[in-house]
């Protein structure tokens, strides 16, 4: 709450191996309104799982896409009201 008083209410959280528990919690407790996913055509090792278990059902709508060089794609989703 202290952080929210001094800010606009917008928080950007990047999912990295160190912040996966935060990203998992934001989605699990429906605190995220938008998701931006980057799809890269490269596989390296086994990677990290975003969820250890299913966060439960939720509904998202694709709000936009963008293609970049080297076949990188950005997918922008917004949470469906009530989803």
N, C-alpha and C positions, 0 to 999 in steps of 0.2 A: 504494500500500500504506500509506503514511503516513496518508492521509485515513481509510482503512478502520479503522485501529487505534482511532481516537477516535470512531467512529460505529457505528451499529447495522447498517450494511451496506445501508441504504435510501438511495437517491439519487434525487432528483426532477430530471429534466432537461426543460426546456421547449424545444420546437423553435421557434426564431425564426430569421430570416435569419442572425444572427450565430452561432447554435449548431447550424445544420444539419449541419456536418461531424461534430460530436459525436454528434448523434442518429443520423446515418447509421452511424457507427462502432459505437455501442451495439447497433444492430439487426444490422448486418453480422456482428459477432463474437458474436452471441447473448448479449449481456450484459444485455439488457432482459427482464424477466419479465412486465411488464404494459405495456399501452398504453392511454392515455385520449385519445380523439379527440373534438373538438368540431366538429360540422357546423353551419355558419352559412349561411342562405339569402341570401348576398350575394356577388357576384363583383366584385372590384376589380382591374382590370389583369390581367396575366398571372400574377402570383404567383411563388412560389419553389418549386422542385422539392425534395422531401425527399431523393430519390436521384438522383444523376447517372447511375447505371447500376443494374441490378437487384442487390439484396443477396443473391439466391439464395432458394431455397424455404424456407419456415418455416410452422409450423402454429400457429394461434391460435384460441381459443374465446371467443365472446362471453359475458362474465360478467355484463353488465348494461347497461341503457340508462336514460336519464333525459331527459325533455323539459323545456325551460324556456320562458319567455315568448318571443315573437317567433320561434317555430319553431326555436329552437336545440336541438340534440340532442347528448347526450354518449354515446359508445360506449366501453365498458370491456372490454378484451380481456386474456386471460391466455394465456401461452405454453403449448401442449400439451407435456407431458413428451416429450422426444426430438424436439420440433419446433423 
